[in-house]
Amino acid sequence: MVFNTGAALLDAIVLAVVSREDEGTYGYKITQDVKRAIDVSESTLYPVLRRLQKDECLEVYDRQFDGRNRRYYKVTEKGLIQLNLYQSEWKSYCEKINSIFEGGVIE
């Protein structure tokens, strides 16, 4: 992708991916789901997960899987509120950019 992906957009994408699973999801699956939308490395996403946890947008718990602990991430109420804000801002942003691309005027 030729466009840069800033921290806020990464946060929004990760929250959207994690919010699809009621019981949460684990780090590797999150990275694979995000990679379907944008080109990003695991080493980029794990700090995003930690930041969202620190900001109380994600809660973390461990679950046994094949004899090992697997770390799961689940969106909190605060995270859902933040995701809704991101979605609203993204919709407005896209409308403005699409307007420019289509020859319209920015309002």
All heavy atoms as an XYZ file, in Angstrom:
874
protein
N       0.840     -1.176      0.000
C       0.000      0.000      0.000
C       0.887      1.241      0.000
O       1.867      1.298      0.726
C      -0.911     -0.013      1.238
C      -1.813      1.182      1.322
S      -2.773      1.191      2.837
C      -4.376      0.849      2.180
N       0.525      2.216     -0.783
C       1.353      3.407     -0.900
C       1.070      4.435      0.199
O       1.850      5.353      0.390
C       1.185      4.079     -2.284
C       1.663      3.157     -3.375
C      -0.248      4.524     -2.518
N      -0.025      4.269      0.916
C      -0.378      5.217      1.967
C       0.156      4.732      3.308
O       0.106      3.548      3.619
C      -1.901      5.389      2.054
C      -2.506      5.883      0.777
C      -3.185      5.029     -0.067
C      -2.369      7.213      0.399
C      -3.731      5.481     -1.249
C      -2.906      7.674     -0.780
C      -3.597      6.805     -1.619
N       0.656      5.670      4.107
C       1.146      5.327      5.441
C      -0.011      4.975      6.365
O      -1.091      5.544      6.257
C       1.919      6.501      6.047
C       3.243      6.713      5.360
O       3.813      5.782      4.808
N       3.728      7.934      5.401
N       0.259      4.065      7.275
C      -0.735      3.664      8.253
C      -0.295      4.193      9.608
O       0.655      3.688     10.199
C      -0.855      2.123      8.290
O      -1.106      1.652      6.976
C      -1.985      1.698      9.193
N      -0.982      5.196     10.106
C      -0.635      5.804     11.379
C      -1.137      5.002     12.561
O      -1.887      4.028     12.415
N      -0.731      5.422     13.742
C      -1.077      4.709     14.973
C      -2.584      4.635     15.188
O      -3.105      3.591     15.577
C      -0.400      5.376     16.166
N      -3.294      5.726     14.942
C      -4.743      5.727     15.168
C      -5.443      4.731     14.241
O      -6.355      4.015     14.670
C      -5.316      7.129     14.982
N      -5.003      4.674     12.984
C      -5.614      3.729     12.051
C      -5.305      2.290     12.454
O      -6.183      1.426     12.400
C      -5.154      4.010     10.623
C      -5.799      3.150      9.536
C      -7.313      3.235      9.588
C      -5.278      3.566      8.170
N      -4.086      2.025     12.882
C      -3.745      0.681     13.371
C      -4.592      0.316     14.578
O      -5.112     -0.804     14.670
C      -2.268      0.603     13.732
C      -1.301      0.375     12.588
C       0.128      0.500     13.084
C      -1.522     -0.975     11.948
N      -4.746      1.251     15.508
C      -5.593      0.995     16.684
C      -7.010      0.645     16.248
O      -7.614     -0.302     16.746
C      -5.625      2.210     17.603
C      -4.325      2.449     18.347
O      -3.375      1.645     18.198
O      -4.256      3.445     19.094
N      -7.542      1.436     15.318
C      -8.910      1.215     14.849
C      -9.065     -0.155     14.201
O     -10.036     -0.876     14.458
C      -9.305      2.321     13.874
N      -8.111     -0.529     13.360
C      -8.184     -1.814     12.671
C      -8.097     -2.962     13.666
O      -8.872     -3.924     13.600
C      -7.077     -1.918     11.598
C      -7.366     -0.927     10.462
C      -6.950     -3.335     11.062
C      -6.217     -0.732      9.497
N      -7.177     -2.875     14.614
C      -7.031     -3.932     15.613
C      -8.298     -4.039     16.464
O      -8.806     -5.141     16.702
C      -5.783     -3.713     16.493
C      -5.786     -4.640     17.703
C      -4.519     -3.924     15.662
N      -8.845     -2.921     16.906
C     -10.081     -2.962     17.691
C     -11.215     -3.581     16.878
O     -11.996     -4.380     17.411
C     -10.468     -1.565     18.165
C      -9.639     -1.000     19.313
C     -10.002      0.466     19.571
C      -9.822     -1.818     20.595
N     -11.304     -3.239     15.604
C     -12.353     -3.807     14.753
C     -12.195     -5.321     14.622
O     -13.166     -6.071     14.728
C     -12.342     -3.144     13.385
N     -10.971     -5.778     14.410
C     -10.712     -7.215     14.276
C     -11.040     -7.949     15.573
O     -11.730     -8.968     15.566
C      -9.243     -7.457     13.848
C      -8.836     -8.903     14.048
C      -9.032     -7.035     12.401
N     -10.573     -7.441     16.683
C     -10.792     -8.112     17.968
C     -12.272     -8.072     18.357
O     -12.793     -9.035     18.927
C      -9.913     -7.491     19.078
C     -10.207     -8.132     20.426
C      -8.439     -7.651     18.737
N     -12.969     -6.999     18.020
C     -14.374     -6.863     18.419
C     -15.291     -7.869     17.731
O     -16.406     -8.105     18.202
C     -14.870     -5.444     18.136
O     -15.039     -5.229     16.747
N     -14.830     -8.483     16.655
C     -15.663     -9.469     15.950
C     -15.842    -10.755     16.745
O     -16.736    -11.538     16.463
C     -15.059     -9.805     14.586
C     -15.105     -8.622     13.627
C     -14.641     -9.004     12.265
N     -13.206     -9.277     12.297
C     -12.505     -9.683     11.268
N     -13.090     -9.902     10.115
N     -11.213     -9.887     11.379
N     -14.984    -10.982     17.728
C     -15.030    -12.217     18.514
C     -15.515    -11.912     19.929
O     -14.845    -11.194     20.669
C     -13.640    -12.852     18.583
C     -13.008    -13.136     17.242
C     -13.681    -14.269     16.495
O     -14.335    -15.120     17.146
O     -13.556    -14.309     15.261
N     -16.666    -12.443     20.298
C     -17.241    -12.170     21.621
C     -16.314    -12.580     22.759
O     -16.228    -11.891     23.774
C     -18.586    -12.880     21.790
C     -19.666    -12.262     20.923
O     -19.535    -11.071     20.558
O     -20.645    -12.968     20.609
N     -15.639    -13.702     22.604
C     -14.757    -14.199     23.662
C     -13.314    -13.737     23.492
O     -12.434    -14.170     24.220
C     -14.807    -15.737     23.706
C     -16.164    -16.275     24.114
C     -16.570    -15.799     25.500
O     -15.747    -15.885     26.435
O     -17.722    -15.346     25.646
N     -13.074    -12.893     22.505
C     -11.716    -12.433     22.247
C     -11.018    -13.334     21.249
O     -11.560    -14.342     20.802
N      -9.807    -12.961     20.911
C      -9.023    -13.732     19.961
C      -7.544    -13.582     20.317
O      -7.177    -12.714     21.090
C      -9.314    -13.288     18.508
O      -8.647    -14.165     17.599
C      -8.902    -11.856     18.264
N      -6.724    -14.424     19.756
C      -5.314    -14.450     20.134
C      -4.452    -13.685     19.134
O      -4.856    -13.400     18.011
C      -4.830    -15.886     20.310
C      -5.041    -16.774     19.113
C      -4.000    -16.995     18.214
C      -6.266    -17.402     18.888
C      -4.180    -17.819     17.116
C      -6.453    -18.215     17.786
C      -5.417    -18.420     16.911
O      -5.593    -19.220     15.811
N      -3.259    -13.338     19.598
C      -2.376    -12.447     18.866
C      -2.075    -12.865     17.441
O      -2.147    -12.034     16.527
N      -1.710    -14.118     17.223
C      -1.354    -14.549     15.872
C      -2.536    -14.404     14.922
O      -2.378    -13.938     13.787
C      -0.856    -15.999     15.880
C      -0.481    -16.496     14.509
C       0.699    -16.078     13.898
C      -1.325    -17.345     13.800
C       1.036    -16.514     12.617
C      -1.002    -17.783     12.531
C       0.179    -17.370     11.941
O       0.511    -17.794     10.672
N      -3.725    -14.776     15.362
C      -4.915    -14.644     14.514
C      -5.199    -13.174     14.217
O      -5.581    -12.822     13.101
C      -6.127    -15.300     15.159
C      -7.348    -15.264     14.250
C      -8.466    -16.097     14.794
C      -9.670    -16.174     13.887
N      -9.988    -15.048     13.077
N      -5.003    -12.319     15.200
C      -5.191    -10.885     14.981
C      -4.254    -10.406     13.878
O      -4.674     -9.706     12.954
C      -4.958    -10.084     16.282
C      -6.021    -10.444     17.322
C      -4.962     -8.582     16.004
C      -5.699     -9.947     18.726
N      -2.986    -10.797     13.964
C      -2.021    -10.343     12.953
C      -2.399    -10.857     11.567
O      -2.288    -10.116     10.588
C      -0.572    -10.749     13.300
O      -0.465    -12.152     13.348
C      -0.122    -10.133     14.602
N      -2.870    -12.079     11.482
C      -3.260    -12.629     10.178
C      -4.475    -11.901      9.617
O      -4.535    -11.610      8.419
C      -3.532    -14.137     10.283
C      -2.312    -14.948     10.661
C      -1.116    -14.659      9.771
O      -1.181    -14.801      8.559
N      -0.024    -14.224     10.369
N      -5.443    -11.599     10.464
C      -6.637    -10.877     10.015
C      -6.286     -9.457      9.566
O      -6.792     -8.971      8.554
C      -7.693    -10.832     11.121
C      -8.323    -12.193     11.384
O      -8.130    -13.124     10.568
O      -8.996    -12.336     12.416
N      -5.432     -8.783     10.315
C      -5.026     -7.419      9.957
C      -4.243     -7.434      8.645
O      -4.436     -6.567      7.787
C      -4.209     -6.765     11.094
C      -3.572     -5.455     10.639
C      -5.081     -6.535     12.322
N      -3.394     -8.433      8.460
C      -2.586     -8.530      7.240
C      -3.449     -8.701      5.991
O      -3.001     -8.396      4.895
C      -1.600     -9.687      7.338
C      -0.405     -9.386      8.202
C       0.538    -10.576      8.213
C       1.765    -10.301      9.039
N       2.725    -11.413      8.972
N      -4.679     -9.153      6.148
C      -5.573     -9.262      4.985
C      -5.975     -7.882      4.469
O      -6.339     -7.732      3.314
C      -6.819    -10.059      5.345
C      -6.560    -11.523      5.517
C      -7.850    -12.320      5.631
N      -7.530    -13.682      5.950
C      -7.739    -14.249      7.130
N      -8.301    -13.573      8.104
N      -7.400    -15.502      7.341
N      -5.920     -6.890      5.348
C      -6.317     -5.529      4.963
C      -5.120     -4.641      4.643
O      -5.161     -3.858      3.698
C      -7.145     -4.896      6.080
N      -4.062     -4.746      5.444
C      -2.898     -3.881      5.258
C      -1.625     -4.702      5.433
O      -1.628     -5.721      6.115
C      -2.893     -2.686      6.244
C      -2.864     -3.178      7.695
C      -4.055     -1.762      6.000
C      -2.686     -2.082      8.709
N      -0.565     -4.234      4.838
C       0.729     -4.900      4.948
C       1.421     -4.415      6.222
O       1.858     -3.266      6.290
C       1.585     -4.593      3.721
C       2.883     -5.357      3.718
O       2.950     -6.438      4.340
O       3.840     -4.877      3.086
N       1.466     -5.277      7.221
C       2.042     -4.912      8.511
C       2.679     -6.152      9.128
O       2.211     -7.271      8.920
C       0.960     -4.294      9.436
C      -0.114     -5.285      9.790
C       1.552     -3.669     10.645
N       3.738     -5.954      9.875
C       4.438     -7.087     10.483
C       3.917     -7.353     11.890
O       3.332     -6.475     12.527
C       5.941     -6.808     10.543
O       6.192     -5.768     11.463
N       4.165     -8.563     12.354
C       3.794     -8.904     13.730
C       4.505     -7.994     14.719
O       3.927     -7.597     15.731
C       4.150    -10.364     14.025
C       3.229    -11.353     13.371
C       3.593    -12.785     13.730
O       3.841    -13.052     14.915
O       3.620    -13.612     12.814
N       5.746     -7.655     14.432
C       6.511     -6.814     15.349
C       5.916     -5.411     15.452
O       6.161     -4.707     16.427
C       7.977     -6.739     14.923
O       8.098     -6.144     13.652
N       5.126     -5.011     14.482
C       4.415     -3.735     14.546
C       3.141     -3.869     15.362
O       2.771     -2.953     16.106
C       4.061     -3.242     13.121
O       5.267     -3.057     12.395
C       3.266     -1.955     13.161
N       2.469     -5.002     15.246
C       1.159     -5.151     15.881
C       1.212     -5.430     17.374
O       0.328     -4.981     18.107
C       0.353     -6.235     15.178
C      -0.183     -5.827     13.822
C      -0.902     -6.982     13.161
C      -1.104     -4.627     13.941
N       2.211     -6.134     17.855
C       2.232     -6.434     19.287
C       2.359     -5.182     20.157
O       1.687     -5.087     21.190
C       3.272     -7.508     19.613
C       2.726     -8.883     19.292
C       3.041     -9.524     18.103
C       1.849     -9.514     20.162
C       2.504    -10.764     17.784
C       1.304    -10.757     19.854
C       1.642    -11.369     18.668
O       1.090    -12.587     18.374
N       3.133     -4.181     19.763
C       3.102     -2.923     20.540
C       1.725     -2.238     20.500
O       1.318     -1.607     21.477
C       4.164     -2.057     19.866
C       5.097     -3.028     19.234
C       4.232     -4.176     18.796
N       1.010     -2.382     19.389
C      -0.347     -1.832     19.297
C      -1.243     -2.532     20.312
O      -2.005     -1.884     21.049
C      -0.920     -1.980     17.868
C      -2.388     -1.576     17.819
C      -0.095     -1.170     16.875
N      -1.146     -3.844     20.382
C      -1.946     -4.604     21.354
C      -1.611     -4.180     22.782
O      -2.512     -3.996     23.609
C      -1.719     -6.106     21.173
C      -2.287     -6.715     19.888
C      -1.743     -8.119     19.670
C      -3.808     -6.712     19.926
N      -0.335     -4.010     23.072
C       0.066     -3.576     24.433
C      -0.448     -2.175     24.741
O      -0.915     -1.904     25.849
C       1.584     -3.651     24.584
C       2.095     -5.083     24.765
C       3.545     -5.113     25.206
N       4.461     -4.564     24.216
C       4.982     -5.249     23.203
N       4.669     -6.514     23.034
N       5.817     -4.676     22.365
N      -0.371     -1.275     23.759
C      -0.856      0.087     23.968
C      -2.364      0.093     24.224
O      -2.864      0.772     25.121
C      -0.515      0.969     22.765
C      -0.983      2.405     22.922
C      -0.559      3.325     21.787
N      -1.077      2.909     20.491
C      -0.342      2.467     19.484
N       0.963      2.364     19.610
N      -0.884      2.123     18.340
N      -3.114     -0.681     23.442
C      -4.558     -0.750     23.629
C      -4.916     -1.364     24.979
O      -5.897     -0.972     25.603
C      -5.211     -1.523     22.480
C      -5.217     -0.803     21.141
C      -5.650     -1.746     20.028
C      -6.113      0.429     21.191
N      -4.105     -2.301     25.430
C      -4.317     -2.878     26.760
C      -4.044     -1.819     27.833
O      -4.836     -1.646     28.756
C      -3.412     -4.088     26.963
C      -3.570     -4.710     28.333
C      -2.531     -5.793     28.598
O      -1.698     -6.096     27.752
N      -2.582     -6.358     29.779
N      -2.944     -1.108     27.699
C      -2.578     -0.065     28.657
C      -3.648      1.019     28.718
O      -3.959      1.544     29.790
C      -1.235      0.547     28.268
C      -0.736      1.622     29.200
C       0.632      2.134     28.740
C       0.840      3.541     29.231
N       0.635      4.559     28.238
N      -4.239      1.339     27.562
C      -5.291      2.354     27.483
C      -6.664      1.820     27.892
O      -7.670      2.515     27.746
C      -5.368      2.928     26.064
C      -4.148      3.748     25.700
O      -3.379      4.137     26.607
O      -3.954      4.001     24.484
N      -6.699      0.573     28.351
C      -7.913     -0.097     28.831
C      -8.959     -0.302     27.732
O     -10.153     -0.368     28.007
C      -8.514      0.653     30.018
C      -7.565      0.734     31.201
C      -8.123      1.546     32.357
O      -9.150      2.243     32.192
O      -7.514      1.484     33.439
N      -8.497     -0.404     26.495
C      -9.387     -0.715     25.379
C      -9.458     -2.217     25.118
O     -10.400     -2.699     24.498
C      -8.923      0.009     24.118
S      -9.135      1.797     24.201
N      -8.442     -2.935     25.593
C      -8.409     -4.392     25.489
C      -8.115     -4.988     26.853
O      -7.356     -4.406     27.632
C      -7.306     -4.853     24.532
C      -7.434     -4.534     23.061
C      -6.200     -5.026     22.308
C      -8.692     -5.137     22.466
N      -8.734     -6.120     27.120
C      -8.331     -6.903     28.288
C      -7.649     -8.159     27.789
O      -7.898     -8.612     26.667
C      -9.516     -7.227     29.192
C     -10.609     -8.034     28.550
C     -11.800     -8.234     29.476
O     -12.183     -7.289     30.177
O     -12.345     -9.348     29.469
N      -6.771     -8.688     28.597
C      -5.942     -9.814     28.184
C      -6.128    -10.962     29.162
O      -6.235    -10.749     30.370
C      -4.450     -9.388     28.146
C      -3.565    -10.555     27.775
C      -4.248     -8.235     27.191
N      -6.196    -12.171     28.635
C      -6.228    -13.360     29.476
C      -5.557    -14.499     28.732
O      -5.421    -14.467     27.512
C      -7.667    -13.714     29.890
C      -8.580    -14.091     28.740
C      -8.764    -15.423     28.384
C      -9.260    -13.118     28.008
C      -9.598    -15.772     27.341
C     -10.094    -13.454     26.968
C     -10.269    -14.777     26.646
O     -11.091    -15.130     25.605
N      -5.114    -15.496     29.482
C      -4.469    -16.666     28.894
C      -5.421    -17.848     28.928
O      -6.219    -17.988     29.858
C      -3.184    -17.020     29.654
C      -2.094    -15.977     29.472
O      -2.104    -15.288     28.444
O      -1.243    -15.853     30.365
N      -5.301    -18.686     27.890
C      -6.127    -19.883     27.798
C      -5.237    -21.019     27.297
O      -4.396    -20.827     26.425
C      -7.279    -19.638     26.824
C      -8.186    -20.851     26.674
C      -9.289    -20.598     25.689
N     -10.298    -19.747     26.290
C     -11.299    -19.207     25.627
N     -11.422    -19.400     24.341
N     -12.179    -18.460     26.242
N      -5.450    -22.210     27.838
C      -4.695    -23.387     27.407
C      -5.081    -23.786     25.995
O      -6.254    -23.798     25.637
C      -4.993    -24.566     28.333
C      -4.303    -24.496     29.678
C      -2.832    -24.813     29.554
O      -2.014    -23.922     29.631
N      -2.501    -26.056     29.378
N      -4.075    -24.085     25.183
C      -4.293    -24.580     23.829
C      -3.152    -25.519     23.482
O      -1.990    -25.105     23.475
C      -4.360    -23.419     22.823
C      -4.587    -23.873     21.411
C      -5.862    -24.208     20.993
C      -3.533    -23.991     20.524
C      -6.084    -24.638     19.697
C      -3.746    -24.430     19.231
C      -5.028    -24.755     18.812
N      -3.466    -26.788     23.230
C      -2.461    -27.800     22.897
C      -1.306    -27.819     23.898
O      -0.131    -27.863     23.530
C      -1.905    -27.576     21.489
C      -2.889    -27.995     20.402
O      -3.837    -28.747     20.715
O      -2.696    -27.588     19.244
N      -1.639    -27.734     25.186
C      -0.623    -27.827     26.225
C       0.170    -26.559     26.478
O       1.112    -26.560     27.255
N      -0.201    -25.493     25.809
C       0.499    -24.205     25.981
C      -0.515    -23.132     26.324
O      -1.694    -23.251     26.022
C       1.193    -23.791     24.676
C       2.234    -24.736     24.200
C       2.852    -24.311     22.875
N       2.831    -22.874     22.669
C       2.870    -22.301     21.486
N       2.925    -23.029     20.399
N       2.873    -20.996     21.360
N      -0.021    -22.065     26.934
C      -0.873    -20.909     27.159
C      -0.899    -20.056     25.902
O       0.128    -19.819     25.285
C      -0.351    -20.049     28.322
C      -0.834    -20.545     29.651
O      -1.820    -21.263     29.742
N      -0.140    -20.166     30.700
N      -2.084    -19.624     25.545
C      -2.249    -18.729     24.408
C      -2.862    -17.439     24.949
O      -3.848    -17.481     25.667
C      -3.168    -19.362     23.376
C      -3.358    -18.526     22.141
C      -4.323    -19.187     21.184
N      -3.609    -20.081     20.277
C      -4.197    -20.847     19.383
N      -5.511    -20.855     19.288
N      -3.490    -21.617     18.596
N      -2.270    -16.316     24.630
C      -2.748    -15.015     25.115
C      -3.896    -14.530     24.230
O      -3.767    -14.440     23.020
C      -1.623    -13.997     25.110
C      -2.101    -12.640     25.577
C      -1.106    -11.926     26.376
N      -0.920    -12.641     27.631
C      -0.041    -12.302     28.549
N       0.736    -11.278     28.369
N       0.085    -12.994     29.653
N      -5.010    -14.222     24.885
C      -6.195    -13.730     24.196
C      -6.435    -12.270     24.526
O      -6.112    -11.811     25.621
C      -7.433    -14.540     24.602
C      -7.550    -15.844     23.858
C      -6.744    -16.921     24.173
C      -8.464    -15.994     22.832
C      -6.840    -18.117     23.484
C      -8.589    -17.182     22.130
C      -7.764    -18.236     22.470
O      -7.861    -19.413     21.787
N      -7.021    -11.569     23.563
C      -7.349    -10.155     23.706
C      -8.843     -9.994     23.462
O      -9.387    -10.579     22.522
C      -6.570     -9.316     22.694
C      -5.083     -9.424     22.867
C      -4.362    -10.458     22.281
C      -4.384     -8.503     23.646
C      -3.000    -10.575     22.448
C      -3.016     -8.606     23.824
C      -2.333     -9.652     23.219
O      -0.974     -9.766     23.397
N      -9.473     -9.204     24.312
C     -10.908     -8.971     24.204
C     -11.169     -7.474     24.347
O     -10.560     -6.814     25.191
C     -11.641     -9.745     25.301
C     -13.136     -9.641     25.232
C     -13.780    -10.500     26.298
C     -15.288    -10.315     26.222
N     -15.963    -11.105     27.235
N     -12.074     -6.945     23.526
C     -12.387     -5.518     23.573
C     -13.218     -5.217     24.824
O     -14.157     -5.936     25.150
C     -13.155     -5.083     22.305
C     -13.585     -3.628     22.397
C     -12.300     -5.288     21.077
N     -12.844     -4.153     25.515
C     -13.582     -3.697     26.694
C     -14.672     -2.719     26.257
O     -14.749     -2.318     25.095
C     -12.640     -2.976     27.670
O     -12.132     -1.805     27.011
C     -11.501     -3.876     28.122
N     -15.478     -2.309     27.210
C     -16.500     -1.298     26.931
C     -15.845     -0.004     26.436
O     -16.307      0.619     25.482
C     -17.335     -1.034     28.187
C     -18.546     -0.178     27.932
C     -19.575     -0.828     27.009
O     -19.748     -2.061     27.062
O     -20.209     -0.082     26.238
N     -14.761      0.382     27.086
C     -14.018      1.577     26.655
C     -13.497      1.392     25.226
O     -13.504      2.336     24.431
C     -12.863      1.854     27.616
C     -12.088      3.108     27.303
C     -11.009      3.385     28.340
C     -10.229      4.641     27.991
N      -9.185      4.923     28.968
N     -13.048      0.188     24.912
C     -12.569     -0.098     23.570
C     -13.669      0.006     22.526
O     -13.439      0.492     21.414
N     -14.873     -0.435     22.863
C     -16.000     -0.330     21.931
C     -16.378      1.127     21.689
O     -16.695      1.514     20.559
C     -17.208     -1.107     22.463
C     -17.067     -2.631     22.434
C     -18.265     -3.276     23.122
C     -16.910     -3.132     21.007
N     -16.328      1.933     22.742
C     -16.601      3.364     22.584
C     -15.552      3.991     21.665
O     -15.886      4.758     20.759
C     -16.631      4.060     23.963
C     -17.862      3.583     24.752
C     -16.619      5.573     23.822
C     -17.850      3.965     26.217
N     -14.285      3.638     21.878
C     -13.210      4.160     21.035
C     -13.370      3.690     19.596
O     -13.170      4.462     18.655
C     -11.847      3.734     21.593
C     -10.675      4.365     20.891
C     -10.626      5.875     21.054
O     -10.876      6.393     22.140
N     -10.327      6.581     19.995
N     -13.746      2.433     19.407
C     -13.962      1.897     18.062
C     -15.085      2.656     17.357
O     -14.958      2.996     16.176
C     -14.272      0.400     18.119
C     -14.608     -0.274     16.790
C     -13.486     -0.115     15.782
C     -14.940     -1.736     17.022
N     -16.164      2.943     18.059
C     -17.263      3.705     17.464
C     -16.799      5.096     17.033
O     -17.189      5.580     15.974
C     -18.449      3.803     18.426
C     -19.190      2.497     18.543
O     -19.217      1.696     17.619
N     -19.799      2.264     19.687
N     -15.961      5.728     17.847
C     -15.407      7.029     17.488
C     -14.542      6.910     16.228
O     -14.676      7.712     15.294
C     -14.585      7.601     18.641
C     -13.825      8.893     18.347
C     -14.788     10.040     18.051
C     -12.916      9.253     19.500
N     -13.668      5.899     16.203
C     -12.824      5.685     15.027
C     -13.673      5.465     13.774
O     -13.371      6.006     12.707
C     -11.905      4.480     15.220
C     -10.720      4.708     16.108
C     -10.318      3.736     17.019
C      -9.963      5.871     16.035
C      -9.209      3.918     17.830
C      -8.851      6.062     16.841
C      -8.479      5.079     17.728
O      -7.374      5.264     18.527
N     -14.728      4.669     13.900
C     -15.572      4.380     12.734
C     -16.261      5.646     12.228
O     -16.334      5.877     11.017
C     -16.611      3.313     13.087
C     -15.998      1.949     13.253
C     -16.976      0.922     13.801
O     -17.841      1.233     14.617
N     -16.812     -0.316     13.372
N     -16.727      6.467     13.129
C     -17.373      7.720     12.754
C     -16.380      8.658     12.066
O     -16.680      9.252     11.019
C     -17.960      8.387     14.004
O     -18.453      9.655     13.709
N     -15.202      8.781     12.657
C     -14.162      9.638     12.069
C     -13.721      9.113     10.707
O     -13.491      9.884      9.779
C     -12.958      9.730     13.012
C     -13.225     10.512     14.281
C     -13.378     12.010     14.031
O     -12.653     12.545     13.168
O     -14.215     12.618     14.693
N     -13.597      7.795     10.584
C     -13.168      7.197      9.326
C     -14.190      7.455      8.225
O     -13.842      7.790      7.089
C     -12.935      5.700      9.493
C     -12.475      5.053      8.226
C     -13.193      4.245      7.394
C     -11.183      5.184      7.615
N     -12.430      3.865      6.315
C     -11.195      4.427      6.436
C     -10.021      5.872      7.970
C     -10.099      4.336      5.596
C      -8.925      5.780      7.124
C      -8.967      5.014      5.953
N     -15.466      7.315      8.560
C     -16.528      7.554      7.582
C     -16.467      8.998      7.085
O     -16.530      9.253      5.878
C     -17.894      7.254      8.192
C     -19.023      7.424      7.232
C     -20.352      7.076      7.857
C     -21.466      7.301      6.850
N     -22.781      7.056      7.420
N     -16.323      9.941      7.990
C     -16.233     11.351      7.619
C     -14.990     11.609      6.758
O     -15.053     12.309      5.739
C     -16.194     12.217      8.882
O     -15.975     13.560      8.570
N     -13.869     11.051      7.161
C     -12.610     11.197      6.430
C     -12.743     10.659      5.006
O     -12.353     11.320      4.032
C     -11.509     10.467      7.195
C     -10.157     10.484      6.550
C      -9.354     11.616      6.607
C      -9.656      9.358      5.904
C      -8.098     11.630      6.022
C      -8.406      9.360      5.321
C      -7.625     10.499      5.382
O      -6.389     10.504      4.798
N     -13.294      9.465      4.869
C     -13.457      8.845      3.550
C     -14.367      9.675      2.654
O     -14.098      9.827      1.454
C     -14.013      7.432      3.681
S     -12.815      6.247      4.280
N     -15.447     10.188      3.229
C     -16.362     11.017      2.439
C     -15.641     12.250      1.899
O     -15.817     12.620      0.738
C     -17.574     11.418      3.281
C     -18.530     10.270      3.532
C     -19.615     10.594      4.545
O     -19.612     11.708      5.139
O     -20.473      9.724      4.767
N     -14.822     12.884      2.729
C     -14.092     14.075      2.289
C     -13.065     13.740      1.200
O     -12.952     14.442      0.195
C     -13.401     14.749      3.473
C     -14.380     15.404      4.424
C     -13.674     15.942      5.645
C     -14.682     16.519      6.620
N     -14.049     16.941      7.876
N     -12.317     12.670      1.419
C     -11.305     12.271      0.428
C     -11.975     11.850     -0.876
O     -11.537     12.249     -1.962
C     -10.403     11.142      0.980
C      -9.640     11.614      2.219
C      -9.458     10.614     -0.092
C      -8.733     12.807      2.002
N     -13.041     11.074     -0.791
C     -13.752     10.655     -2.003
C     -14.313     11.852     -2.754
O     -14.299     11.887     -3.986
C     -14.873      9.667     -1.671
C     -14.342      8.299     -1.327
O     -13.241      7.931     -1.748
N     -15.103      7.548     -0.558
N     -14.769     12.855     -2.021
C     -15.272     14.063     -2.643
C     -14.175     14.764     -3.455
O     -14.407     15.216     -4.575
C     -15.830     15.006     -1.581
O     -16.252     16.213     -2.173
N     -12.994     14.835     -2.880
C     -11.874     15.442     -3.592
C     -11.534     14.631     -4.837
O     -11.364     15.188     -5.929
C     -10.640     15.566     -2.676
C     -10.901     16.599     -1.573
C      -9.398     15.936     -3.479
C      -9.838     16.627     -0.497
N     -11.432     13.321     -4.690
C     -11.096     12.464     -5.828
C     -12.144     12.571     -6.937
O     -11.828     12.433     -8.126
C     -10.951     11.003     -5.400
C      -9.680     10.700     -4.648
C      -9.628      9.598     -3.815
C      -8.560     11.475     -4.782
C      -8.460      9.282     -3.119
C      -7.391     11.179     -4.096
C      -7.342     10.075     -3.260
N     -13.385     12.797     -6.574
C     -14.467     12.865     -7.543
C     -14.703     14.293     -8.041
O     -15.670     14.550     -8.745
C     -15.727     12.271     -6.925
C     -15.567     10.781     -6.638
C     -16.643     10.220     -5.717
O     -17.580     10.946     -5.359
O     -16.518      9.033     -5.346
N     -13.820     15.218     -7.657
C     -13.919     16.582     -8.167
C     -14.824     17.501     -7.380
O     -15.099     18.619     -7.805
N     -15.256     17.069     -6.216
C     -16.142     17.879     -5.402
C     -15.390     18.908     -4.572
O     -14.166     19.038     -4.643
N     -16.137     19.629     -3.792
C     -15.600     20.663     -2.935
C     -15.642     20.179     -1.490
O     -16.606     19.552     -1.060
C     -16.428     21.969     -3.064
C     -15.903     23.049     -2.133
C     -16.424     22.447     -4.500
N     -14.592     20.487     -0.736
C     -14.544     20.131      0.688
C     -15.406     21.119      1.449
O     -15.304     22.324      1.257
C     -13.116     20.160      1.226
C     -12.230     19.211      0.454
C     -13.093     19.809      2.704
C     -10.772     19.298      0.828
N     -16.236     20.598      2.324
C     -17.083     21.472      3.157
C     -16.591     21.508      4.567
O     -16.011     20.680      5.093
C     -18.524     20.979      3.119
C     -19.094     21.066      1.720
C     -20.530     20.592      1.707
O     -21.242     20.754      2.694
O     -20.928     20.044      0.674
